[in-house]
Amino acid sequence: MATTETLEKGGRDDTLIARTGMNDVLIAQAQAAGEAEKAMPWKQAVSIYWRGGLWSMGLSVALVMEGYDVGLVRLVSVHD
């Protein structure tokens, strides 16, 4: 098994590759896709991943509303 120093210097961990079934081509494709997404302009990213953006906004609104709900229930119960 490769040591931490070997992996930090860009070395390979052949036992990990054997266990997971990853090969150099798959790793290179994943790295290229990651770099392409990082270099993607904002408008293009929104047009491609708009569903993820809506999901994120919906979840954020739900969490904020949950916080307001706790405060509103407390206020209503005090006035009764």
Secondary structure, 3 states (H helix, E strand, C coil): CCCHHHHHCCCCCHHHHHHHCCCHHHHHHHHHHHHHHHCCCHHHHHHHCHHHHHHHHHHHHHHHHHHHHHHHHHHHHHHC
